Amino acid sequence: MADTDTLENVLDRAREHIDRNEALGEAQVAVLEAALTLFRAGRPQLAELPQERTELLRDALAAVRAATVATGIAVTRAHRSPVAAQLPGTLPGRPAVRL
C-alpha cells in the first residue's frame, strides 16, 4: 500500500482544491483516479485474484473515459471562449494547433 500513498495524497488534495464543476477540473481528478486505480490493480497480490484485478481495471477504464469526455468538453469550451479567438495560431472556426 505504501507505493500508492503519494498518489492517494495527491488525489485527496486535488479533490479538496479542484473545482469539479468545471470540465477541466473533472478531467484532472479523473486522470488521478485512473492512475491510482491502475497502480492498485498492478499489485502483485492481485495476480492470484483475477476478479478483483478485473474490477479495478474496469474502474480505471471508466475514469479514463470520464477524463476523455471532460477534456473534450474543456477543449470545446476553451475554443468557443472569446479568449480563445485571441490566442496565436487560431483561426475563426478552426481549433487551435499546438506544436
CORJO-V347122 format. One record per backbone hydrogen bond with DSSP energy under -0.5 kcal/mol. NH is the residue of the N-H (numbers start at 0). CO is the residue of the C=O. If there is no record, write none. Layout:
NH CO
NH CO
This chain:
3 0
4 0
4 1
7 3
8 4
9 5
10 6
11 7
12 8
13 9
14 10
15 11
16 12
17 13
19 17
21 18
25 21
26 22
27 23
28 24
29 25
30 26
31 27
32 28
33 29
34 30
35 31
36 32
37 33
38 34
39 35
40 36
41 37
42 39
45 42
46 43
47 44
48 45
52 48
53 49
54 50
55 51
56 52
57 53
58 54
59 55
60 56
61 57
62 58
63 59
64 60
65 61
66 62
67 63
68 64
69 65
70 66
71 67
72 68
73 69
74 70
75 71
76 72
77 73
78 74
79 75
80 76
84 80
85 82
86 82
86 83
89 86
93 90
96 88
